[in-house]
Amino acid sequence: MDFFHWGDRQWRYRHDPVVYRTMLEILGGTSLYNSARRVIRLMRRRGVKVDEFAFSCLMVSYGRGGEWKKALGVLDVMERCGVEVGVDVFNVAVYVLVKACKMDLAVKMLDRMRLVDVAPDVVTYNCLVKGYCDAGRIEEAMGLIEEMRADGCCPDKVCYHTVIGFYCKEGRVDEVRSLMDKMVNESEVIPDHVTYNMLIHMLSKYGYGDEAIGFLEEGRERGFSFDKVEYSAIIHSFCEKGSMDKAKELVDEMCENGCVPDVVTYTDVMNGLCSVGKVDEAKELLQQMWKLGCKPNTVSYTALLNGLCRNGKSSEAKEMLDTSEEDWWVPNSITYSVLMHGFIREKKLSEAHEVVKEMIEKGFSPTPAEINLLIQSFCQESRPSDAKKLMEECLNNRCDVNVVNFTTVIHGFCQTKDLDSAFSVLDDMYLNNIQPDAVTYTAIIDTLGKNGSIEEAVQMTKKMLHKSLIPTPVTYRVVIHRFCQHGKVDELLSLLEKMLSRQPCKTAYNQVIEKLCSFGNLEEAYKLLGKVLRTASRTDANSCHMLMERYLRKGDPLSSYKVACRMFSRNLVPDLKLCEKVSKSLVVHGKSHEADELMLRFVERGKIFPTKQV
């Protein structure tokens, strides 16, 4: 666009009309509708005729940008400019509305076309039919086909294929056959080779292999020949469902009909056999491929290795990998990844580590997710040192190692309470220019709190905040749990203020009260009631209820009564059944007046009705 406008400003030069047309055609394939509009304005200033094609490109660009209302406004602009609005422009308008899922407006466009004596053509109807099918409104689509005939516009092959595709997706084969009869009898559209190909592929795609075979046989009876592409599609459908007997029968049928299966077909069958646990049959099929002159490729071997690994035979898969040069195939990164996953599933972590080493030696880089899977497995087996060694090897070989990998290693050392090693890995992160995130700090803070190193936990939290890292909900839970566990409430409240100034957490004080209750520190929990009763939400009520229950268990119903009164003062009604328990306990402890006062609060709010005196 910059070059286009620069050229327009050059002395004694004007763009040819073809240039404007080309620019609009390009912009019509994008959502840059402002640029398209600018080109049209320039055309008018330069005296270049703006035809319906230019406006159509603008409409399509508006549609791609999600501005369907502005796209329709182009029709009014065309009328004001005296540009004839033909069927092609209306078709673009219908297309834009269909893409915007405005089917009702798109259908109303037919009425507008008729008002200006523009007859809808087959393209108009086809677009509407496709829109109805995409929206799952098949009855309206069929009704539109009937309307086409009434308007003297005979449905074509594209129209029928659109509806047939919808029926195939739904597995409604009877409707497909009925529609094909209508094609022939009512519209004189004869199903051809393309029709049967589409039926076979669509039915196979959505898992209706048996129905696809039926149409394949029907097409063959009509004189159409089908190659390995159609057969492979059906075979893939059976393999996806695990119907391997059907898939193998179809392979034999291909050979009988002189349609030799290729490596893609055989690989699909091998993968299907492995998925249902028939690995031995998959190995036999691999040998059969060699005998039939179909050389297995890397994908074939990888499929077999994946089957072996998934059936607990990773060592056998490794032996096959080691003989790859003898069998004239080259493993790729996926092959090594499959083998690594297999060893990890079998808890053979040292073997998985060796596979990663070999993978790197061959020039393949494991992804951070693959690295993390093995690191996490080492840490789960309490082997964080091996996890660190793996990560260092990946770093030395310039593999992509990210913050998640470092955090997993740190978490592994924290689980074994080896904080010195955890801090060492944290330092390595900075040396490798990888910034720790909130999850990294949370893992260390949790371990420090667990060990009772509250001062160090406070310093680490402040360091996290100083680096502009946002505390996560997990960070809040960890800090609250560990500080409450050790009774460091004052330190916790001071730290929470700093955390909340960086990242609000509505339930922070609720969590503090609940944790204090669980650790039996009810006095500190009661002091914080004012913090949670500011909003008087359902979460606040739950926190108050927990404190009341803890007081009841402790045998202190009077304190439960005080909590309930504070709830009422904030217009927060406590649980009636819980308050009834409090009232009974108050009576037992000689506090009948308080018990009556508590129940009177519920009577005043219409929650219970007073009993009549006889």
C-alpha positions as CSV (number, residue, x, y, z in Angstrom):
1,M,0.0,0.0,0.0
2,D,2.8,2.4,0.8
3,F,4.4,1.7,-2.6
4,F,1.1,2.1,-4.3
5,H,0.5,5.5,-2.8
6,W,4.1,6.6,-3.3
7,G,3.7,5.8,-7.0
8,D,0.5,7.8,-7.3
9,R,2.4,10.9,-6.0
10,Q,5.1,10.7,-8.7
11,W,5.3,13.4,-11.4
12,R,3.7,12.6,-14.8
13,Y,2.6,9.2,-13.7
14,R,-0.8,7.7,-13.1
15,H,-1.7,4.2,-12.2
16,D,-3.4,2.1,-14.9
17,P,-6.9,0.9,-14.0
18,V,-5.6,-2.6,-13.9
19,V,-3.4,-1.6,-10.9
20,Y,-6.4,-0.3,-8.9
21,R,-8.3,-3.5,-9.7
22,T,-5.4,-5.7,-8.6
23,M,-4.9,-3.8,-5.4
24,L,-8.6,-4.1,-4.5
25,E,-8.6,-7.8,-5.4
26,I,-5.7,-8.3,-2.9
27,L,-7.3,-6.2,-0.2
28,G,-10.6,-8.1,-0.6
29,G,-8.7,-11.2,0.7
30,T,-7.8,-9.3,3.9
31,S,-9.6,-7.4,6.6
32,L,-7.9,-4.1,5.6
33,Y,-11.2,-2.5,4.6
34,N,-9.9,1.0,5.4
35,S,-7.2,0.6,2.8
36,A,-9.7,-0.7,0.3
37,R,-11.9,2.3,0.9
38,R,-9.0,4.6,0.5
39,V,-8.2,3.0,-2.9
40,I,-11.7,3.6,-4.1
41,R,-11.6,7.2,-3.0
42,L,-8.4,7.7,-4.9
43,M,-9.9,6.1,-8.0
44,R,-12.8,8.6,-7.9
45,R,-10.3,11.5,-7.5
46,R,-8.2,10.3,-10.5
47,G,-11.3,9.9,-12.7
48,V,-11.0,6.1,-12.8
49,K,-14.3,4.3,-13.2
50,V,-15.4,2.6,-10.0
51,D,-17.4,-0.5,-11.0
52,E,-19.3,-3.1,-9.1
53,F,-16.1,-5.3,-8.8
54,A,-14.4,-2.6,-6.8
55,F,-17.3,-2.3,-4.4
56,S,-17.6,-6.1,-4.1
57,C,-13.9,-6.2,-3.0
58,L,-14.7,-3.6,-0.4
59,M,-17.7,-5.6,0.9
60,V,-15.7,-8.8,1.2
61,S,-13.0,-6.9,3.1
62,Y,-15.6,-5.5,5.5
63,G,-17.0,-9.0,5.9
64,R,-13.5,-10.4,6.8
65,G,-13.1,-7.7,9.3
66,G,-16.4,-8.6,11.0
67,E,-18.1,-5.4,9.8
68,W,-21.1,-6.9,8.1
69,K,-23.3,-3.8,8.7
70,K,-20.8,-1.6,6.9
71,A,-20.6,-4.2,4.1
72,L,-24.4,-3.8,3.6
73,G,-24.0,-0.1,3.6
74,V,-21.9,-0.4,0.5
75,L,-25.1,-1.3,-1.4
76,D,-26.6,2.1,-0.6
77,V,-23.3,3.9,-1.5
78,M,-23.4,2.1,-4.9
79,E,-27.0,3.3,-5.5
80,R,-26.1,6.9,-4.6
81,C,-23.1,6.7,-7.0
82,G,-25.2,5.5,-9.8
83,V,-23.4,2.1,-10.0
84,E,-25.7,-0.7,-11.1
85,V,-26.1,-3.3,-8.4
86,G,-26.1,-6.7,-10.2
87,V,-26.5,-10.2,-9.1
88,D,-22.8,-10.6,-8.4
89,V,-22.8,-7.8,-5.8
90,F,-25.9,-9.2,-4.1
91,N,-24.2,-12.6,-4.0
92,V,-21.3,-11.0,-2.2
93,A,-23.7,-9.4,0.3
94,V,-25.3,-12.8,0.9
95,Y,-21.9,-14.4,1.3
96,V,-20.9,-11.7,3.9
97,L,-24.1,-12.3,5.9
98,V,-23.8,-16.1,5.8
99,K,-20.2,-15.8,7.1
100,A,-21.4,-13.5,9.9
101,C,-24.0,-16.2,10.8
102,K,-26.9,-13.8,10.0
103,M,-29.0,-16.3,8.0
104,D,-32.3,-14.6,8.5
105,L,-30.9,-11.4,7.0
106,A,-29.2,-13.3,4.2
107,V,-32.5,-14.8,3.2
108,K,-34.2,-11.4,3.3
109,M,-31.7,-10.3,0.8
110,L,-33.6,-12.4,-1.7
111,D,-36.6,-10.1,-1.3
112,R,-34.4,-7.0,-1.8
113,M,-33.1,-8.5,-5.0
114,R,-36.5,-9.1,-6.3
115,L,-37.6,-5.5,-5.5
116,V,-34.9,-4.2,-7.9
117,D,-35.7,-6.8,-10.5
118,V,-32.5,-8.8,-9.9
119,A,-33.1,-12.5,-10.2
120,P,-31.2,-14.7,-7.7
121,D,-29.0,-17.2,-9.5
122,V,-27.7,-20.6,-8.5
123,V,-24.7,-19.1,-6.7
124,T,-27.1,-17.1,-4.5
125,Y,-29.0,-20.1,-3.5
126,N,-25.9,-22.3,-3.1
127,C,-24.5,-19.8,-0.6
128,L,-27.7,-19.8,1.4
129,V,-27.9,-23.6,1.4
130,K,-24.4,-23.9,2.7
131,G,-25.1,-21.4,5.4
132,Y,-28.1,-23.4,6.6
133,C,-26.2,-26.6,6.5
134,D,-23.3,-25.1,8.5
135,A,-25.9,-23.9,11.1
136,G,-27.4,-27.4,11.2
137,R,-30.8,-26.1,9.8
138,I,-31.2,-28.8,7.2
139,E,-35.0,-28.4,6.9
140,E,-34.6,-24.8,5.8
141,A,-31.9,-25.8,3.4
142,M,-34.2,-28.4,1.8
143,G,-37.0,-25.8,1.7
144,L,-34.7,-23.4,-0.1
145,I,-33.9,-26.1,-2.8
146,E,-37.6,-26.3,-3.4
147,E,-37.9,-22.6,-3.6
148,M,-35.1,-22.6,-6.2
149,R,-37.2,-24.8,-8.5
150,A,-40.2,-22.5,-8.0
151,D,-38.1,-19.6,-9.1
152,G,-37.0,-21.4,-12.2
153,C,-33.4,-21.8,-10.9
154,C,-32.5,-25.5,-11.2
155,P,-30.2,-26.8,-8.3
156,D,-26.8,-27.8,-9.6
157,K,-24.3,-30.4,-8.4
158,V,-22.7,-28.1,-5.9
159,C,-26.0,-27.5,-4.2
160,Y,-26.7,-31.2,-3.8
161,H,-23.2,-32.0,-2.7
162,T,-23.4,-29.4,0.1
163,V,-26.5,-31.1,1.5
164,I,-25.1,-34.6,1.0
165,G,-22.0,-33.5,2.9
166,F,-24.2,-32.5,5.9
167,Y,-26.1,-35.8,5.8
168,C,-22.8,-37.8,5.6
169,K,-21.6,-35.9,8.7
170,E,-24.7,-37.0,10.5
171,G,-24.6,-40.6,9.2
172,R,-28.0,-40.2,7.6
173,V,-27.5,-42.6,4.7
174,D,-31.2,-43.0,3.9
175,E,-31.5,-39.3,3.3
176,V,-28.4,-39.3,1.1
177,R,-29.9,-41.9,-1.1
178,S,-33.3,-40.1,-1.2
179,L,-31.5,-36.9,-2.2
180,M,-29.5,-38.6,-4.9
181,D,-32.8,-39.9,-6.4
182,K,-34.1,-36.2,-6.4
183,M,-30.9,-35.2,-8.2
184,V,-31.7,-37.5,-11.0
185,N,-35.5,-37.4,-11.2
186,E,-36.2,-33.7,-10.4
187,S,-33.1,-31.8,-11.4
188,E,-31.6,-34.2,-14.0
189,V,-28.2,-34.0,-12.2
190,I,-26.5,-37.4,-12.7
191,P,-24.2,-38.5,-9.8
192,D,-20.7,-38.8,-11.2
193,H,-17.3,-39.9,-10.1
194,V,-16.9,-36.8,-8.0
195,T,-20.2,-37.4,-6.2
196,Y,-19.1,-40.9,-5.2
197,N,-15.6,-39.8,-4.2
198,M,-17.1,-37.1,-2.0
199,L,-19.5,-39.6,-0.4
200,I,-16.8,-42.1,0.3
201,H,-14.4,-39.5,1.8
202,M,-17.1,-37.7,3.9
203,L,-18.6,-40.9,5.3
204,S,-15.1,-42.3,6.1
205,K,-14.1,-39.0,7.7
206,Y,-16.9,-39.2,10.2
207,G,-16.5,-42.9,10.9
208,Y,-19.2,-44.5,8.7
209,G,-16.9,-47.0,7.0
210,D,-19.6,-49.6,6.2
211,E,-21.8,-47.0,4.5
212,A,-18.8,-45.8,2.5
213,I,-18.1,-49.3,1.3
214,G,-21.7,-49.5,0.1
215,F,-21.3,-46.4,-2.0
216,L,-18.0,-47.6,-3.3
217,E,-19.6,-50.8,-4.6
218,E,-22.5,-48.9,-6.0
219,G,-20.1,-46.5,-7.9
220,R,-18.2,-49.5,-9.2
221,E,-21.4,-51.0,-10.6
222,R,-22.0,-47.7,-12.4
223,G,-18.7,-48.0,-14.1
224,F,-16.6,-45.8,-12.0
225,S,-13.1,-46.9,-10.9
226,F,-11.6,-46.1,-7.5
227,D,-8.0,-46.0,-6.6
228,K,-6.0,-46.4,-3.4
229,V,-7.0,-42.9,-2.2
230,E,-10.6,-43.9,-1.7
231,Y,-9.7,-47.3,-0.3
232,S,-7.2,-45.7,2.1
233,A,-9.9,-43.3,3.4
234,I,-12.2,-46.2,4.3
235,I,-9.4,-48.3,5.8
236,H,-8.5,-45.3,8.0
237,S,-12.1,-45.1,9.2
238,F,-12.0,-48.8,10.3
239,C,-8.6,-48.4,11.9
240,E,-9.8,-45.4,13.9
241,K,-12.7,-47.5,15.3
242,G,-10.4,-50.5,15.9
243,S,-12.2,-52.7,13.4
244,M,-9.0,-54.2,12.2
245,D,-10.6,-57.4,10.6
246,K,-12.6,-55.1,8.3
247,A,-9.5,-53.0,7.5
248,K,-7.4,-56.1,6.6
249,E,-10.3,-57.5,4.5
250,L,-10.3,-54.3,2.6
251,V,-6.6,-54.4,2.0
252,D,-6.9,-57.9,0.5
253,E,-9.8,-56.6,-1.7
254,M,-7.6,-53.8,-2.9
255,C,-4.9,-56.3,-4.0
256,E,-7.6,-58.5,-5.7
257,N,-8.9,-55.6,-7.7
258,G,-5.3,-54.7,-8.9
259,C,-5.1,-51.6,-6.6
260,V,-1.8,-52.1,-4.8
261,P,-1.8,-50.5,-1.3
262,D,1.0,-48.0,-0.8
263,V,3.1,-47.3,2.3
264,V,0.5,-44.9,3.7
265,T,-2.2,-47.6,3.7
266,Y,0.0,-50.2,5.3
267,T,1.2,-47.8,7.9
268,D,-2.4,-46.9,8.8
269,V,-3.2,-50.6,9.3
270,M,-0.1,-51.1,11.3
271,N,-1.0,-48.2,13.5
272,G,-4.5,-49.6,14.0
273,L,-3.2,-53.0,14.9
274,C,-0.9,-51.5,17.5
275,S,-3.7,-49.4,19.0
276,V,-5.7,-52.6,19.7
277,G,-2.7,-54.4,21.1
278,K,-2.0,-56.6,18.1
279,V,1.7,-55.7,17.9
280,D,2.8,-59.1,16.6
281,E,0.4,-58.8,13.7
282,A,1.8,-55.3,13.0
283,K,5.3,-56.8,12.9
284,E,4.2,-59.4,10.5
285,L,2.6,-56.8,8.3
286,L,5.9,-54.9,8.3
287,Q,7.7,-57.9,6.9
288,Q,4.9,-58.4,4.4
289,M,5.5,-54.9,3.1
290,W,9.1,-55.8,2.2
291,K,8.0,-59.0,0.4
292,L,5.4,-57.0,-1.6
293,G,8.0,-54.5,-2.6
294,C,6.5,-51.7,-0.5
295,K,9.4,-50.2,1.5
296,P,8.4,-49.1,5.0
297,N,9.4,-45.6,5.8
298,T,10.2,-43.7,9.0
299,V,6.5,-43.2,9.8
300,S,5.9,-47.0,9.4
301,Y,8.6,-47.9,11.8
302,T,7.6,-45.1,14.3
303,A,4.1,-46.5,14.3
304,L,5.4,-50.0,15.2
305,L,7.7,-48.6,17.8
306,N,4.9,-46.6,19.4
307,G,2.8,-49.8,19.5
308,L,5.6,-51.7,21.2
309,C,6.1,-48.9,23.7
310,R,2.5,-48.7,24.6
311,N,2.4,-52.4,25.2
312,G,5.3,-52.4,27.6
313,K,8.0,-53.5,25.2
314,S,10.1,-50.4,25.1
315,S,13.3,-52.4,25.3
316,E,12.3,-54.3,22.1
317,A,11.5,-51.0,20.5
318,K,15.0,-49.7,21.4
319,E,16.6,-52.8,19.8
320,M,14.7,-52.1,16.6
321,L,15.8,-48.4,16.7
322,D,19.4,-49.6,17.0
323,T,19.1,-51.6,13.8
324,S,17.6,-48.8,11.8
325,E,20.7,-48.4,9.7
326,E,20.6,-52.0,8.8
327,D,17.0,-51.8,7.7
328,W,17.6,-48.6,5.7
329,W,15.4,-46.2,7.6
330,V,16.2,-43.0,9.5
331,P,14.6,-42.2,12.8
332,N,13.3,-38.7,13.4
333,S,12.5,-36.6,16.4
334,I,9.1,-38.2,16.8
335,T,10.6,-41.7,16.8
336,Y,12.9,-40.8,19.7
337,S,10.1,-39.0,21.5
338,V,7.9,-42.1,21.3
339,L,10.7,-44.3,22.7
340,M,11.3,-41.8,25.5
341,H,7.6,-41.8,26.5
342,G,7.6,-45.6,26.5
343,F,10.5,-45.8,28.9
344,I,9.0,-43.2,31.2
345,R,5.7,-45.1,31.3
346,E,7.7,-48.2,32.4
347,K,9.6,-46.2,35.0
348,K,12.9,-46.9,33.2
349,L,14.1,-43.4,33.7
350,S,17.8,-44.1,33.1
351,E,17.0,-45.7,29.7
352,A,14.8,-42.7,28.9
353,H,17.7,-40.4,29.7
354,E,19.9,-42.3,27.4
355,V,17.4,-42.0,24.6
356,V,17.4,-38.2,25.1
357,K,21.2,-38.2,24.9
358,E,21.1,-40.1,21.7
359,M,18.4,-37.9,20.3
360,I,20.6,-34.8,20.9
361,E,23.6,-36.5,19.4
362,K,21.6,-37.2,16.2
363,G,20.9,-33.5,16.0
364,F,17.3,-33.5,17.3
365,S,16.3,-31.2,20.1
366,P,13.6,-32.4,22.6
367,T,10.9,-29.8,23.2
368,P,10.6,-28.2,26.7
369,A,7.5,-30.3,27.3
370,E,9.4,-33.5,26.6
371,I,12.3,-32.4,28.8
372,N,9.9,-31.5,31.6
373,L,8.2,-34.9,31.4
374,L,11.4,-36.7,32.2
375,I,12.5,-34.1,34.7
376,Q,9.2,-34.5,36.5
377,S,9.5,-38.3,36.5
378,F,13.0,-38.0,38.1
379,C,11.6,-35.7,40.7
380,Q,8.7,-38.0,41.5
381,E,11.2,-40.8,42.1
382,S,13.1,-38.4,44.5
383,R,16.0,-38.1,42.0
384,P,16.2,-34.3,41.5
385,S,20.0,-34.5,41.0
386,D,19.4,-36.6,37.9
387,A,16.8,-34.1,36.8
388,K,19.3,-31.3,37.2
389,K,21.9,-33.2,35.3
390,L,19.5,-33.8,32.4
391,M,18.6,-30.1,32.2
392,E,22.3,-29.1,32.2
393,E,23.0,-31.4,29.3
394,C,20.1,-29.9,27.4
395,L,21.4,-26.4,28.1
396,N,24.9,-27.3,27.1
397,N,23.6,-28.7,23.8
398,R,21.5,-25.5,23.1
399,C,18.2,-27.2,23.6
400,D,15.2,-25.0,24.3
401,V,14.9,-25.0,28.1
402,N,12.3,-22.7,29.7
403,V,11.2,-21.5,33.1
404,V,8.9,-24.5,33.6
405,N,11.9,-26.9,33.4
406,F,13.9,-24.9,36.0
407,T,10.8,-24.6,38.3
408,T,10.2,-28.4,38.1
409,V,13.8,-29.1,39.2
410,I,13.6,-26.5,42.0
411,H,10.3,-28.1,43.2
412,G,12.0,-31.5,43.1
413,F,14.8,-30.3,45.4
414,C,12.2,-28.6,47.7
415,Q,10.3,-31.9,48.0
416,T,13.5,-33.6,49.3
417,K,14.1,-30.5,51.6
418,D,17.4,-29.7,49.8
419,L,17.0,-25.9,49.8
420,D,20.7,-25.3,49.1
421,S,20.4,-27.1,45.8
422,A,17.1,-25.4,45.1
423,F,18.7,-21.9,45.5
424,S,21.6,-23.1,43.4
425,V,19.2,-23.9,40.5
426,L,17.5,-20.5,41.1
427,D,20.9,-18.8,40.6
428,D,21.5,-20.9,37.4
429,M,18.2,-19.5,36.0
430,Y,19.6,-15.9,36.2
431,L,22.9,-17.1,34.7
432,N,21.1,-18.5,31.8
433,N,19.0,-15.4,31.4
434,I,15.7,-17.2,32.3
435,Q,13.6,-15.2,34.7
436,P,11.8,-17.1,37.5
437,D,8.1,-16.7,37.7
438,A,5.6,-16.6,40.6
439,V,5.4,-20.4,40.5
440,T,9.1,-20.7,41.0
441,Y,9.1,-18.5,44.0
442,T,6.0,-20.1,45.4
443,A,7.7,-23.5,45.5
444,I,10.6,-22.1,47.5
445,I,8.3,-20.1,49.8
446,D,6.3,-23.2,50.6
447,T,9.4,-25.2,51.5
448,L,10.7,-22.4,53.7
449,G,7.4,-22.1,55.5
450,K,7.2,-25.9,55.9
451,N,10.7,-25.8,57.6
452,G,9.6,-22.9,59.8
453,S,12.0,-20.4,58.2
454,I,9.3,-17.7,58.3
455,E,11.8,-14.7,58.1
456,E,13.3,-16.2,55.0
457,A,9.9,-16.9,53.5
458,V,9.0,-13.2,54.1
459,Q,12.2,-12.1,52.4
460,M,11.6,-14.4,49.4
461,T,8.0,-13.1,49.0
462,K,9.2,-9.5,49.1
463,K,11.8,-10.3,46.5
464,M,9.1,-11.8,44.3
465,L,7.0,-8.7,44.6
466,H,10.0,-6.5,44.0
467,K,10.5,-8.2,40.7
468,S,7.0,-7.2,39.7
469,L,5.8,-10.8,39.7
470,I,2.0,-11.2,40.4
471,P,1.1,-13.6,43.2
472,T,-1.1,-16.4,42.1
473,P,-4.0,-17.9,44.0
474,V,-1.6,-20.8,44.9
475,T,0.9,-18.3,46.3
476,Y,-1.8,-16.9,48.6
477,R,-2.8,-20.3,49.8
478,V,0.8,-21.3,50.4
479,V,1.7,-18.2,52.4
480,I,-1.5,-18.2,54.4
481,H,-1.2,-21.9,55.3
482,R,2.4,-21.9,56.3
483,F,2.2,-18.6,58.4
484,C,-0.9,-19.8,60.1
485,Q,0.6,-23.2,60.8
486,H,3.4,-21.5,62.8
487,G,1.2,-18.9,64.4
488,K,2.9,-16.0,62.7
489,V,-0.3,-13.9,62.2
490,D,1.2,-10.4,62.5
491,E,3.9,-11.2,60.0
492,L,1.2,-12.7,57.7
493,L,-1.0,-9.7,57.9
494,S,1.9,-7.3,57.1
495,L,2.9,-9.4,54.1
496,L,-0.7,-9.8,52.9
497,E,-1.0,-6.0,52.6
498,K,2.0,-5.9,50.3
499,M,0.7,-8.8,48.2
500,L,-2.9,-7.4,48.0
501,S,-1.5,-4.0,46.8
502,R,0.0,-5.9,43.8
503,Q,-2.7,-8.5,43.1
504,P,-6.2,-8.3,44.8
505,C,-7.6,-11.5,46.3
506,K,-11.1,-11.2,47.6
507,T,-10.9,-14.3,49.7
508,A,-7.5,-13.7,51.2
509,Y,-8.7,-12.9,54.7
510,N,-11.4,-15.6,54.5
511,Q,-8.6,-18.1,53.9
512,V,-6.7,-16.7,56.9
513,I,-9.7,-17.1,59.2
514,E,-10.4,-20.6,58.0
515,K,-6.8,-21.7,58.4
516,L,-6.6,-20.1,61.9
517,C,-9.7,-22.1,62.8
518,S,-8.3,-25.3,61.5
519,F,-5.2,-24.7,63.6
520,G,-7.2,-23.8,66.7
521,N,-6.2,-20.2,66.9
522,L,-9.7,-18.8,67.4
523,E,-8.8,-15.6,69.1
524,E,-6.7,-14.3,66.1
525,A,-9.5,-15.5,63.8
526,Y,-12.1,-13.5,65.7
527,K,-9.9,-10.4,65.4
528,L,-10.0,-10.6,61.6
529,L,-13.8,-10.7,61.4
530,G,-14.0,-7.0,60.6
531,K,-11.8,-7.7,57.5
532,V,-14.2,-10.2,56.0
533,L,-17.5,-8.6,57.1
534,R,-16.9,-5.5,54.9
535,T,-18.5,-7.1,51.9
536,A,-21.0,-9.4,53.6
537,S,-20.8,-12.0,50.8
538,R,-21.7,-15.7,50.9
539,T,-18.0,-16.5,51.3
540,D,-17.8,-14.3,54.3
541,A,-20.8,-16.1,55.8
542,N,-19.0,-19.4,55.3
543,S,-15.9,-18.2,57.2
544,C,-18.1,-16.9,60.1
545,H,-19.9,-20.3,60.2
546,M,-16.6,-22.1,60.5
547,L,-15.5,-19.9,63.4
548,M,-18.9,-20.4,65.1
549,E,-18.6,-24.2,64.8
550,R,-15.1,-24.2,66.2
551,Y,-16.3,-22.2,69.2
552,L,-19.1,-24.7,69.7
553,R,-16.7,-27.6,69.6
554,K,-14.5,-25.8,72.1
555,G,-17.5,-25.4,74.4
556,D,-17.7,-21.6,74.1
557,P,-21.2,-20.9,72.7
558,L,-21.0,-17.3,73.9
559,S,-18.3,-16.5,71.4
560,S,-20.4,-18.2,68.7
561,Y,-23.2,-15.9,69.7
562,K,-21.0,-12.8,69.4
563,V,-20.0,-13.9,65.9
564,A,-23.6,-14.3,64.9
565,C,-24.5,-10.8,66.3
566,R,-21.7,-9.3,64.3
567,M,-23.1,-11.0,61.2
568,F,-26.5,-9.6,61.9
569,S,-25.1,-6.1,62.4
570,R,-23.7,-6.3,58.8
571,N,-27.1,-7.5,57.5
572,L,-25.7,-11.0,56.9
573,V,-28.1,-13.7,58.2
574,P,-26.2,-16.7,59.7
575,D,-27.3,-20.3,59.1
576,L,-30.5,-21.0,61.1
577,K,-29.7,-24.6,62.0
578,L,-26.2,-23.7,63.3
579,C,-27.7,-20.9,65.4
580,E,-30.3,-23.3,66.8
581,K,-27.3,-25.4,68.0
582,V,-25.7,-22.3,69.5
583,S,-29.0,-21.4,71.2
584,K,-29.3,-24.8,72.9
585,S,-25.7,-24.7,74.0
586,L,-26.2,-21.2,75.5
587,V,-29.2,-22.5,77.5
588,V,-27.1,-25.4,78.8
589,H,-24.4,-22.9,79.8
590,G,-26.9,-20.7,81.6
591,K,-27.1,-18.0,79.0
592,S,-30.9,-18.1,78.3
593,H,-31.1,-14.4,77.6
594,E,-28.5,-14.6,74.9
595,A,-30.2,-17.7,73.4
596,D,-33.6,-15.8,73.3
597,E,-31.9,-12.7,71.7
598,L,-30.3,-14.9,69.0
599,M,-33.6,-16.5,68.0
600,L,-35.4,-13.1,68.2
601,R,-33.0,-11.8,65.5
602,F,-34.4,-14.4,63.1
603,V,-38.0,-13.6,64.1
604,E,-37.4,-9.9,63.3
605,R,-36.2,-10.9,59.8
606,G,-39.1,-13.2,59.1
607,K,-36.9,-16.3,59.0
608,I,-38.9,-18.0,61.8
609,F,-42.3,-17.3,63.4
610,P,-42.9,-17.0,67.1
611,T,-44.9,-19.8,68.8
612,K,-48.3,-18.9,70.1
613,Q,-48.8,-19.0,73.9
614,V,-51.9,-21.1,75.0
